[in-house]
Amino acid sequence: MAGDARRHPRAARRLCGFVGVPADGGEASFREAGQAIPFVRLDASGEGGRDTHSRS
């Protein structure tokens, strides 16, 4: 979260406000917010993206 906040500070503040997590704009507060907000990483590189679950 802190890395994204450096690149997109306004979006980071808005996200924190939207989910009700306090962030004062400092790196430490965005790190804390990153612990409180569940994140999902989507990777379109094609590596490891195959479904390995059997669907019988």
TIMAR-922409 format. One record per residue (C-alpha): residue in three letters; chain; x, y, z. Coordinates in Angstrom, 1 decimal, decimal comma, padded with zeros to 4 digits. Example, Ala and Ser with C-alpha at 12.3 -4.5 7.8 and 13.67 -1.06 7.14 Angstrom:
<nodes>
   resn   chain        x        y        z
    ALA       A    012,3   -004,5    007,8
    SER       A    013,7   -001,1    007,1
</nodes>
This chain:
<nodes>
   resn   chain        x        y        z
    MET       A    000,0    000,0    000,0
    ALA       A    002,8    002,4    000,9
    GLY       A    004,4    001,9   -002,5
    ASP       A    001,2    002,5   -004,4
    ALA       A    000,5    005,5   -002,2
    ARG       A    003,8    007,1   -003,3
    ARG       A    002,8    006,7   -006,9
    HIS       A   -000,9    007,5   -006,5
    PRO       A   -001,3    009,5   -003,3
    ARG       A   -004,8    010,9   -004,0
    ALA       A   -006,2    007,5   -004,9
    ALA       A   -004,6    006,0   -001,8
    ARG       A   -006,2    008,6    000,5
    ARG       A   -009,6    008,1   -001,2
    LEU       A   -009,3    004,3   -000,9
    CYS       A   -008,6    004,6    002,8
    GLY       A   -011,5    007,0    003,3
    PHE       A   -013,8    004,8    001,4
    VAL       A   -013,1    001,7    003,5
    GLY       A   -012,9    003,7    006,7
    VAL       A   -009,2    003,2    007,5
    PRO       A   -007,5    006,3    008,9
    ALA       A   -004,4    007,4    007,0
    ASP       A   -002,7    010,8    007,5
    GLY       A   -000,8    010,7    004,2
    GLY       A    002,4    009,5    005,8
    GLU       A    004,2    006,3    004,7
    ALA       A    003,7    004,6    008,2
    SER       A   -000,1    005,2    008,1
    PHE       A   -000,3    003,7    004,6
    ARG       A    001,7    000,7    005,8
    GLU       A   -000,9    000,3    008,6
    ALA       A   -003,7    000,7    006,1
    GLY       A   -002,1   -002,0    003,9
    GLN       A   -002,4   -004,4    006,9
    ALA       A   -006,0   -003,6    007,5
    ILE       A   -007,3   -003,6    003,9
    PRO       A   -007,4   -007,0    002,1
    PHE       A   -005,7   -006,8   -001,3
    VAL       A   -005,6   -009,2   -004,3
    ARG       A   -002,8   -009,2   -006,8
    LEU       A   -003,7   -010,0   -010,4
    ASP       A   -000,9   -011,1   -012,6
    ALA       A   -001,4   -011,2   -016,3
    SER       A    002,1   -012,5   -017,1
    GLY       A    000,8   -016,0   -017,9
    GLU       A    003,1   -017,7   -015,4
    GLY       A    001,3   -019,8   -012,9
    GLY       A   -002,0   -018,6   -014,1
    ARG       A   -003,3   -022,0   -015,2
    ASP       A   -006,1   -023,6   -013,2
    THR       A   -004,7   -026,6   -011,5
    HIS       A   -007,9   -027,7   -009,8
    SER       A   -009,7   -030,7   -011,3
    ARG       A   -013,2   -030,1   -012,5
    SER       A   -014,7   -033,5   -012,9
</nodes>
